[in-house]
Amino acid sequence: MIQNVTHLLKTRRFVPLFVTQFLGAFNDNLFRTAMVLLVIYGIYRSAAQEAAFSALAGGLFILPFFLLSALSGQLADAYDKARIARAVKTAEILIMIFGAAGLYYQNIPSLLVALTAMGIHSTFFGPIKYAILPQHLERDEVLGGTGLVEAGTYIAILGGTILGGLLVVQDADGTYHAEYAALCVLLVALAGRVAGQFIPAAPPSTEDSGTVNDPDLPKAELDWHVVRASINLVKATMHVPRLFVAIMAISFFWAIGAVLAAQFPPLVKNVFGGDQSVATLFLAIFSIGVAVGSVIINRLLKGEVSARFAPMSALLMGACVIALYVLSLGWTPYPELVGMKVFLEEPAGWPVVLALFGVATFGGMFVVPLYAFLTTTVPKSETARTVAANNIVNAGAMVGATVLLFVMVQAGVSVEQTLLLVAAGTLVSAWLGKKLHRACLEAGCP
């Protein structure tokens, strides 16, 4: 349980990684929130353009996960993960110099290039984050450690989202600026590099590779052909039934999450009639909900790595999405954009917030145990590549979902109606969660 692993927050084998991940997630969301709000509220004036931009931005951030995860997993399994983490955090500083320029000069191409580069940054850090945990923690600490990382990540997302919204400032003449956001992303990137310096060494594991991934692939021999490497890695991992189901369940979760995240700003502005403070509130509530879900599921499972609550969590998430859809249909926006106070004074204001909180909480309860499952049911020598294979499939699902969303928006489907796509996705997630729990029981898993 969370209360049994809080001692990790006092140990060097956990804290530097936790802080590095926290600052990385914080900066990702500070930059992305500032960028999206600046473009949607300060540059574009068309609902279709705004929805399309949100979908495009989401797709560009995800695309590197699809293309480069195989290489990132190979690197993390073949070399010291702490050294790679430090190299990645150094690259973040360079990326944020470019991103800060885009925010300062309000240059959309520069912003999108920096966003794509941050996707590459996250692609290479992701396998390290999950692969170090089972290497530095005891087996009975991994679920709790994963929960702490996930909860911390979403608290960081919350903080970055709020600050990103606050640092996009509107002048008296209606002009939007993001100079302070530009400065802040640089400072946070520097702090992340300092934290990464203290991550303990995490050399390649000497544990036998077992049968999960290709036993003929030498650990130190990298396949730089990203397409071939991706195909081989996914094939070598997905043939294991329990991993196949777990990865597909996580992928459906992130696919529907990508649709939700892309639609939040247009939903707030064009359906609920809220200004950027309401958009920030939506993103913040979502982050808080996932963090709360991470804590709740750890308490329910009592440190056990199990998928038994996954089907229920997915179905409850879908019910909350339907509630959000119904509330959006009955909402009558004001003639002008309103702030958070006016929005919450509406009779349906708090029900909307609670529905969104429920979506995020049950989503967190669904996905956290599945990540712990991935990192504890494979040999430590192959953890990073297993996570990388998961990232490839996740990214493919997310890119597919954002492309579908883009096509639907261009075809005239309303923002509210896209919520029905999300609700349908939760049904598939529930079915996959049930299959995973059954597969675990048959294989003797918890």
GUFIKOL-404012 format. One line per field, with one value per residue (C-alpha): x, y, z. Coordinates in Angstrom, 2 decimals. Layout:
// GUFIKOL-404012
x <- X; ...
y <- Y; ...
z <- Z; ...
END
This chain:
// GUFIKOL-404012
x <- 0.00; 1.02; 1.55; 3.98; 6.17; 6.38; 9.82; 10.94; 10.57; 13.56; 15.87; 18.33; 17.32; 13.93; 13.89; 16.17; 14.24; 10.95; 12.02; 13.45; 10.24; 8.17; 9.99; 9.86; 6.10; 5.71; 7.64; 5.88; 2.52; 3.63; 4.86; 1.94; -0.72; 0.86; 1.20; -2.37; -4.00; -1.87; -2.83; -6.51; -7.31; -4.74; -4.20; -7.02; -10.62; -12.28; -13.74; -12.72; -9.17; -8.87; -10.07; -7.80; -4.79; -5.38; -5.58; -2.46; -0.46; -1.45; -0.49; 2.91; 3.76; 2.80; 4.42; 7.99; 6.74; 5.59; 8.79; 11.56; 10.38; 12.17; 15.49; 14.88; 14.10; 17.25; 19.39; 17.88; 18.47; 21.99; 23.47; 23.35; 19.85; 21.01; 23.53; 20.86; 18.51; 21.11; 21.70; 17.95; 17.59; 20.47; 18.61; 15.50; 17.36; 18.20; 14.62; 13.18; 15.43; 13.66; 10.23; 10.73; 11.48; 8.25; 6.23; 7.92; 7.44; 4.10; 5.43; 3.25; 5.76; 8.44; 6.02; 5.08; 8.73; 9.55; 6.49; 7.61; 11.11; 9.61; 7.81; 11.21; 12.55; 9.69; 10.10; 13.64; 12.90; 9.75; 11.36; 14.01; 11.40; 9.62; 12.66; 14.66; 11.90; 12.15; 15.95; 16.20; 13.14; 12.14; 9.35; 6.82; 7.74; 7.26; 3.47; 3.67; 6.65; 4.81; 1.79; 3.94; 5.51; 2.10; 0.56; 3.56; 3.42; -0.19; 0.43; 3.23; 0.81; -1.59; 1.05; 2.39; -1.12; -2.14; 1.07; 0.94; -2.57; -1.63; 1.42; -0.58; -1.57; -4.17; -3.53; -6.19; -6.41; -7.15; -3.65; -2.23; 1.42; 3.50; 6.93; 6.91; 6.01; 9.00; 11.34; 9.79; 10.19; 13.91; 14.33; 12.44; 14.52; 17.68; 16.31; 15.44; 19.00; 20.32; 17.96; 18.95; 22.59; 21.74; 19.99; 22.02; 23.73; 21.42; 23.66; 22.30; 20.88; 22.78; 19.59; 18.81; 16.69; 14.16; 11.62; 9.73; 11.80; 14.02; 16.81; 18.97; 19.22; 22.55; 22.06; 24.75; 23.91; 21.48; 19.22; 19.19; 16.58; 13.68; 10.89; 12.43; 13.38; 9.86; 8.24; 10.65; 10.27; 6.48; 6.39; 8.85; 6.80; 3.20; 3.38; 3.19; -0.59; -0.60; 1.61; -0.48; -3.67; -2.03; -0.51; -3.75; -5.68; -3.19; -3.27; -7.05; -6.87; -4.33; -6.18; -9.33; -7.20; -5.62; -9.07; -10.13; -6.94; -7.16; -10.78; -10.60; -9.69; -12.18; -14.83; -14.35; -14.29; -16.89; -19.34; -19.15; -18.16; -15.27; -12.08; -8.54; -9.03; -11.85; -9.69; -6.94; -9.49; -10.53; -6.94; -6.18; -9.21; -8.23; -4.71; -5.98; -8.39; -5.72; -3.49; -6.38; -7.14; -3.49; -3.70; -7.10; -6.09; -2.92; -4.99; -7.52; -4.85; -2.68; 0.56; -0.61; -0.05; -3.47; -5.95; -9.06; -10.42; -9.67; -13.06; -15.07; -12.79; -13.16; -16.95; -17.25; -14.98; -17.32; -20.35; -18.73; -17.93; -21.61; -22.58; -20.21; -21.77; -25.32; -24.32; -22.66; -25.84; -27.88; -25.40; -26.23; -23.03; -22.90; -22.54; -18.96; -16.37; -16.71; -14.24; -14.06; -16.26; -19.19; -18.78; -19.00; -22.03; -24.01; -26.39; -24.52; -21.05; -20.12; -21.74; -19.50; -16.44; -17.48; -18.09; -14.65; -13.10; -14.78; -13.43; -9.89; -10.12; -11.43; -8.92; -6.08; -7.47; -7.53; -4.06; -1.65; -1.77; -1.26; 2.06; 3.15; 2.15; 4.35; 7.43; 7.13; 6.23; 9.29; 13.01; 14.73; 17.10; 14.10; 11.95; 12.88; 12.23; 8.89; 7.91; 9.18; 7.03; 4.10; 4.90; 4.96; 1.53; 0.22; 1.51; -0.01; -3.37; -3.09; -2.01; -4.86; -7.31; -6.12; -6.24; -9.79; -10.63; -9.14; -11.19; -14.36; -13.88; -13.29; -16.43; -18.49; -18.78; -19.24; -16.90; -19.69; -20.27; -16.60; -17.22; -19.29; -16.15; -14.42; -17.31; -17.19; -13.46; -14.01; -16.17; -13.29; -10.92; -13.22; -13.35; -9.56; -9.18; -11.39; -9.37; -6.12; -7.37; -8.54; -5.17; -3.36; -5.43; -4.78; -1.05; -0.92; -0.44; -1.97
y <- 0.00; 3.63; 4.02; 1.10; 2.55; 6.20; 5.32; 5.32; 9.09; 9.19; 6.92; 7.76; 4.65; 6.27; 10.04; 11.34; 9.34; 10.50; 14.17; 13.91; 12.34; 14.89; 17.85; 16.30; 15.81; 19.28; 20.87; 18.84; 20.08; 23.61; 23.93; 22.10; 23.97; 27.35; 26.46; 25.18; 28.04; 30.63; 29.22; 28.50; 31.68; 34.09; 33.11; 31.02; 32.18; 29.12; 26.16; 23.75; 25.14; 24.89; 21.28; 20.34; 22.01; 20.17; 16.86; 17.65; 18.69; 15.50; 13.36; 15.03; 14.51; 10.83; 10.01; 9.60; 6.92; 4.95; 5.41; 5.39; 3.30; 0.17; 2.02; 3.59; 0.18; -1.37; 1.49; 1.25; -2.51; -2.33; 0.64; 2.30; 3.76; 6.57; 7.80; 7.74; 9.67; 12.40; 12.63; 12.92; 15.68; 17.59; 17.36; 18.77; 22.01; 22.42; 21.59; 24.13; 26.88; 26.33; 25.98; 29.15; 31.05; 29.72; 30.90; 34.30; 35.00; 33.11; 31.06; 27.99; 25.96; 26.47; 25.41; 22.23; 21.35; 21.77; 19.71; 16.89; 17.06; 16.79; 13.69; 12.27; 13.23; 11.42; 8.40; 7.83; 8.59; 6.43; 2.96; 4.15; 5.39; 2.05; -0.22; 1.33; 0.69; -3.14; -2.81; -0.52; -1.62; -4.88; -6.83; -5.91; -2.22; -2.08; -1.60; 1.06; 2.69; 2.69; 4.21; 6.92; 7.72; 7.83; 9.92; 12.25; 12.46; 13.57; 16.04; 17.39; 17.48; 19.39; 21.91; 22.33; 22.68; 25.32; 27.30; 27.02; 28.47; 31.26; 32.28; 32.88; 36.48; 38.61; 42.34; 45.01; 45.13; 41.39; 40.34; 37.15; 36.77; 33.85; 35.37; 34.18; 30.67; 30.75; 31.60; 29.02; 26.04; 26.79; 26.95; 23.69; 21.91; 23.01; 21.77; 18.40; 17.97; 18.66; 16.06; 13.49; 13.80; 12.03; 8.94; 5.90; 3.74; 1.24; -0.92; -3.61; -6.53; -9.82; -11.75; -14.45; -13.07; -15.89; -16.30; -13.03; -11.20; -12.52; -14.51; -14.23; -10.42; -9.52; -7.00; -4.62; -4.91; -2.21; -2.33; 1.23; 0.40; 1.83; 0.24; -3.24; -2.90; -1.82; -4.72; -7.26; -5.90; -5.91; -9.41; -10.71; -9.30; -9.63; -13.39; -13.80; -13.93; -12.09; -9.30; -9.04; -8.47; -6.08; -3.96; -3.87; -2.80; -0.01; 1.03; 1.41; 3.44; 5.87; 6.03; 7.28; 9.47; 11.08; 11.93; 13.43; 15.47; 16.81; 17.84; 19.53; 23.08; 23.09; 21.51; 24.22; 27.12; 26.09; 23.99; 25.30; 28.86; 29.00; 31.03; 29.71; 29.53; 27.00; 25.03; 24.95; 23.80; 20.87; 19.76; 20.19; 18.19; 15.40; 15.31; 15.27; 12.47; 10.18; 10.82; 9.97; 6.83; 5.76; 5.99; 4.27; 1.26; 0.76; 0.68; -1.73; -4.12; -3.85; -4.07; -6.97; -6.78; -7.70; -6.68; -7.77; -4.21; -3.26; -4.18; -2.34; 0.72; 0.92; 0.61; 3.31; 5.53; 5.03; 5.89; 9.17; 9.98; 9.43; 11.74; 14.40; 13.97; 14.40; 17.48; 19.01; 18.56; 20.51; 23.36; 26.83; 28.90; 32.63; 35.02; 35.73; 33.48; 33.29; 32.61; 29.82; 31.55; 32.09; 28.57; 26.95; 29.06; 27.38; 24.64; 22.05; 23.48; 21.26; 18.14; 18.64; 18.88; 15.77; 13.79; 14.75; 13.86; 10.45; 9.82; 10.52; 8.67; 5.45; 5.82; 5.94; 2.89; 1.05; 1.77; 1.86; -1.89; -2.73; -0.87; -2.63; -5.93; -5.21; -4.46; -7.39; -10.32; -10.19; -10.67; -7.47; -7.69; -7.16; -4.72; -1.66; -3.41; -4.70; -1.15; 0.08; -2.50; -1.29; 2.31; 1.44; -0.17; 2.61; 5.25; 3.48; 3.40; 7.06; 8.22; 6.20; 7.76; 11.30; 10.72; 9.38; 12.41; 14.76; 13.08; 13.20; 16.91; 17.66; 15.67; 17.90; 15.70; 17.93; 18.00; 16.63; 13.68; 12.66; 11.84; 8.89; 7.53; 7.67; 5.89; 3.09; 2.74; 2.12; -0.91; -2.43; -1.60; -3.34; -6.46; -6.50; -5.98; -9.00; -11.09; -10.07; -10.97; -14.35; -14.95; -14.09; -16.52; -19.31; -18.58; -18.47; -14.68; -12.80
z <- 0.00; -0.40; 3.36; 3.30; 0.57; 1.61; 3.01; -0.64; -0.62; 1.74; -0.27; -3.03; -4.94; -5.60; -4.92; -7.74; -10.34; -8.82; -8.90; -12.43; -13.70; -11.76; -13.31; -16.78; -16.59; -15.09; -17.96; -20.64; -19.47; -18.72; -22.30; -23.92; -21.93; -22.62; -26.31; -26.75; -24.83; -26.64; -30.04; -29.33; -27.41; -28.83; -32.49; -33.97; -34.19; -35.75; -33.83; -36.61; -36.71; -32.95; -32.80; -35.72; -34.10; -30.82; -32.68; -34.73; -31.66; -29.85; -32.85; -33.27; -29.60; -29.79; -33.15; -31.78; -29.37; -32.38; -34.39; -31.77; -28.82; -30.08; -30.17; -26.76; -25.24; -26.72; -25.38; -21.91; -21.70; -23.17; -21.28; -17.88; -17.56; -15.26; -17.85; -20.57; -18.30; -17.83; -21.60; -22.19; -19.60; -21.23; -24.54; -22.82; -22.12; -25.81; -26.84; -24.43; -25.78; -29.13; -27.47; -25.44; -28.64; -30.15; -27.13; -27.08; -30.79; -31.05; -33.96; -34.54; -36.63; -33.95; -31.26; -33.13; -33.79; -30.09; -29.16; -31.44; -29.95; -26.47; -27.68; -28.67; -25.23; -23.51; -25.79; -24.57; -20.90; -20.64; -20.68; -18.23; -15.78; -15.56; -16.01; -13.16; -10.62; -10.52; -10.66; -7.62; -5.63; -3.97; -5.66; -2.97; -3.43; -7.21; -7.25; -4.55; -6.25; -9.58; -7.83; -6.28; -9.65; -11.35; -8.57; -8.61; -12.38; -12.37; -9.58; -11.79; -14.72; -12.48; -11.46; -14.98; -16.38; -13.85; -14.23; -18.01; -17.94; -15.56; -17.57; -20.76; -20.03; -21.80; -22.13; -21.85; -25.64; -25.83; -26.97; -25.43; -24.35; -23.02; -22.23; -18.61; -19.72; -22.07; -19.20; -16.88; -19.25; -19.46; -15.67; -15.10; -17.75; -15.93; -12.59; -14.16; -15.38; -11.87; -10.36; -12.99; -11.91; -8.62; -10.07; -8.91; -11.52; -13.21; -15.43; -17.76; -15.83; -15.99; -15.31; -17.86; -20.67; -20.47; -23.25; -23.37; -25.97; -28.74; -27.04; -30.16; -29.94; -28.26; -25.49; -26.75; -30.46; -31.45; -34.49; -35.82; -38.48; -36.51; -38.55; -38.51; -34.86; -33.94; -35.78; -34.30; -30.78; -30.87; -32.37; -29.78; -26.91; -28.05; -28.61; -24.82; -24.15; -20.82; -22.19; -25.36; -23.38; -20.91; -23.68; -25.66; -22.54; -21.80; -25.47; -25.56; -22.36; -23.83; -27.14; -25.45; -23.17; -26.25; -27.62; -24.30; -23.89; -27.45; -27.01; -23.60; -24.80; -27.74; -25.49; -22.88; -25.33; -27.90; -25.85; -22.29; -23.28; -20.82; -21.07; -20.54; -16.76; -17.25; -19.71; -17.08; -14.49; -16.71; -17.23; -13.53; -12.40; -14.78; -13.33; -9.74; -10.57; -12.01; -8.98; -6.64; -8.67; -8.35; -4.57; -4.32; -6.42; -4.39; -1.21; -2.70; -4.01; -0.85; -2.81; -4.99; -8.75; -10.10; -12.80; -10.91; -10.56; -14.19; -15.76; -13.10; -13.33; -17.12; -16.98; -14.31; -16.39; -19.36; -17.23; -16.22; -19.88; -20.76; -17.90; -19.28; -22.74; -21.39; -19.42; -22.49; -24.55; -22.03; -21.62; -22.97; -23.25; -22.61; -25.57; -24.38; -22.78; -19.00; -16.22; -13.68; -11.08; -13.48; -14.91; -11.46; -10.54; -13.32; -12.03; -14.12; -13.43; -10.48; -12.00; -15.05; -12.79; -10.83; -14.02; -15.30; -11.94; -12.10; -15.61; -14.42; -11.09; -12.60; -15.42; -12.90; -11.12; -14.44; -15.81; -12.82; -11.99; -15.65; -15.74; -12.56; -14.20; -17.23; -15.13; -12.72; -14.99; -17.29; -16.56; -15.39; -18.36; -20.67; -18.73; -20.78; -24.10; -22.82; -21.81; -25.19; -27.03; -24.95; -25.90; -29.61; -29.49; -27.22; -29.62; -32.61; -30.86; -29.83; -33.30; -34.80; -32.35; -33.05; -36.82; -36.44; -34.32; -36.94; -39.71; -37.60; -36.87; -40.56; -41.41; -39.12; -36.02; -32.99; -30.01; -27.78; -30.11; -29.94; -26.27; -27.48; -29.16; -25.77; -24.05; -26.64; -26.03; -22.32; -23.14; -25.08; -22.22; -19.73; -21.91; -22.21; -18.46; -17.82; -20.27; -18.57; -15.11; -16.40; -18.14; -14.92; -12.91; -15.44; -15.37; -11.59; -11.37; -8.41
END
